[in-house]
Amino acid sequence: MLVAAVSTNVNAEDCYHNWSYSADYTKLDDTYHQAEYYCYYCNAKKTEKEKHTWLYEEILGDQYDANYHTVQYECMDCGAVKTEKEAHSWEDEDYGEYYTYYYENKKYHTYEQKCEDCNATRELRARHKYFSFYDKIARYATFNKKGILVYSCIDCDGTKKVYKKWKSGTDYSRNYDIKHGTVFN
């Protein structure tokens, strides 16, 4: 209980009340609490029904499922506690450096995505994205055989082979002396 700051003999009916800034709070239900204010001069008491003032307290890290995690809030006045389910905040997929990618097959790799707020993870599948230039020449193109260029996935260790016909002036084609049938670079 709060007590008046100044002890006076002022009658409550004659007092110009100066209500305390702080109050004693009692939880009424999940929406309201009761606040008791005291006059500094006459020690009169008034009660008011007020809504809780919820403050974010913590994410309960061990309470989550595939779509939601549980967040706990506390009323800053009366100390009442409530929990709510909130949707996960998945990390932005554009920040590939935060993921570990695993080669799955020729078309796809998998990676794990984490909720920014709790310990939840989910495994996602995505198509390979290849660099626009090749990593190596596995076989040079000749007049009668296609060359093989190897491209690497940007995210995982997946590769793909692309077969290219011989074309004069390209770095993946061997140059021939057609008259003598010899190869030179």
C-alpha positions in Angstrom: 0.0 0.0 0.0 1.2 3.5 -0.9 1.1 6.1 1.8 0.7 9.9 1.4 3.9 11.7 1.1 2.8 14.5 3.4 0.8 13.8 6.5 -1.9 16.4 6.9 -5.2 16.8 8.6 -7.0 17.7 5.4 -10.5 16.4 5.1 -11.0 14.3 1.9 -14.1 16.4 1.0 -12.1 19.7 1.2 -8.9 18.3 -0.5 -7.8 19.2 -4.0 -6.5 15.7 -4.6 -3.0 15.1 -5.9 -3.1 11.5 -6.9 0.0 9.4 -6.7 1.8 8.6 -10.0 2.3 5.0 -9.0 -0.4 2.6 -7.7 -0.9 -0.8 -6.2 -2.1 -3.2 -8.9 -4.2 -6.3 -8.6 -4.9 -8.6 -11.6 -8.6 -8.9 -12.4 -8.6 -11.0 -15.5 -6.6 -11.5 -18.8 -7.4 -8.0 -20.0 -7.7 -5.8 -16.9 -6.2 -5.1 -13.5 -7.3 -2.8 -10.7 -5.2 0.2 -9.8 -5.4 1.9 -6.4 -4.2 5.5 -6.2 -3.7 7.6 -3.1 -3.9 11.3 -2.6 -0.7 12.8 -1.3 -2.6 15.3 0.9 -5.5 13.5 2.5 -4.6 9.9 1.9 -7.9 9.2 0.1 -8.0 6.2 -2.1 -9.5 5.7 -5.6 -9.6 2.6 -7.6 -9.7 2.3 -11.4 -10.0 -0.6 -13.8 -7.2 -0.4 -16.4 -6.0 -2.5 -19.3 -2.8 -4.5 -18.9 0.3 -2.9 -20.3 2.0 -5.9 -21.9 5.8 -5.9 -22.3 7.6 -8.5 -24.4 9.5 -10.8 -22.0 10.9 -13.8 -23.8 10.4 -16.4 -26.5 10.0 -19.8 -24.9 12.7 -21.5 -26.9 11.6 -25.0 -26.2 7.9 -24.4 -27.2 7.6 -24.3 -30.9 6.2 -26.3 -33.8 6.5 -26.1 -37.6 4.7 -22.7 -37.9 4.7 -21.0 -34.6 6.7 -20.3 -31.4 5.4 -19.2 -28.0 6.1 -15.8 -26.7 5.6 -14.8 -23.1 4.5 -11.3 -22.1 4.3 -9.7 -18.6 2.2 -6.8 -17.5 4.5 -4.0 -16.4 2.1 -2.9 -13.7 0.6 -6.0 -12.0 3.0 -8.7 -13.1 0.3 -10.8 -14.9 1.8 -13.2 -17.5 0.3 -14.3 -20.8 1.6 -16.4 -23.7 0.8 -16.1 -27.4 1.8 -18.1 -30.4 3.6 -16.1 -33.1 4.6 -17.1 -36.6 8.3 -17.9 -37.1 10.4 -15.2 -38.6 12.5 -17.1 -41.1 15.8 -15.8 -42.1 15.9 -14.1 -45.5 16.7 -16.6 -48.2 18.8 -14.0 -50.0 21.5 -14.3 -47.3 23.0 -17.6 -48.5 26.1 -17.3 -46.4 23.9 -18.2 -43.3 22.9 -21.5 -44.8 24.6 -24.8 -45.2 23.6 -26.3 -48.6 23.7 -30.0 -49.3 23.8 -31.6 -52.7 20.7 -33.7 -53.2 20.6 -34.7 -56.9 21.2 -33.2 -60.3 18.4 -30.7 -60.1 18.2 -29.8 -56.4 20.1 -29.1 -53.2 18.6 -28.8 -49.7 19.4 -26.3 -47.0 18.3 -25.6 -43.4 16.6 -22.3 -42.5 16.4 -21.0 -38.9 13.8 -18.9 -37.2 15.4 -15.5 -36.2 13.7 -15.7 -32.8 13.8 -19.2 -31.6 15.5 -22.6 -32.2 13.1 -23.8 -34.9 14.6 -25.0 -38.1 13.1 -26.2 -41.4 14.7 -27.9 -44.3 14.1 -26.4 -47.7 14.8 -27.6 -51.2 15.9 -25.4 -54.1 17.0 -25.8 -57.7 20.7 -25.4 -58.3 21.9 -22.0 -59.5 25.0 -22.2 -61.7 27.6 -19.6 -62.4 27.3 -18.0 -65.9 30.9 -19.1 -66.7 32.2 -22.7 -66.5 34.8 -24.0 -64.0 36.7 -26.3 -66.2 36.9 -27.9 -69.6 36.5 -31.6 -69.1 37.0 -32.3 -72.8 37.9 -30.0 -75.6 35.6 -29.8 -78.6 36.9 -31.2 -81.9 35.4 -31.3 -85.4 33.8 -34.7 -84.7 33.3 -34.6 -80.9 31.5 -32.2 -78.6 33.4 -30.5 -75.8 32.3 -30.9 -72.2 32.2 -27.8 -69.9 31.7 -28.2 -66.2 29.6 -25.6 -64.3 29.4 -25.4 -60.5 26.4 -24.6 -58.4 26.7 -21.3 -56.6 25.4 -22.7 -53.3 26.5 -26.4 -53.0 29.1 -28.7 -54.5 26.8 -29.8 -57.3 28.0 -29.6 -60.9 26.6 -30.0 -64.4 28.1 -30.9 -67.7 27.3 -29.0 -70.8 28.1 -30.4 -74.2 29.3 -27.8 -76.8 30.0 -28.2 -80.5 33.3 -27.1 -81.9 33.4 -23.4 -82.8 36.4 -21.6 -84.1 37.9 -19.0 -81.8 36.4 -20.4 -78.5 38.5 -21.4 -75.6 36.8 -24.8 -75.3 37.5 -25.8 -79.0 40.8 -27.1 -80.2 42.1 -25.4 -83.3 42.9 -27.7 -86.2 45.1 -27.4 -89.2 42.5 -28.9 -91.5 45.0 -29.5 -94.3 47.4 -31.6 -92.1 44.9 -32.8 -89.4 47.0 -31.7 -86.5 45.9 -30.0 -83.3 47.4 -26.8 -81.9 46.4 -24.4 -79.2 
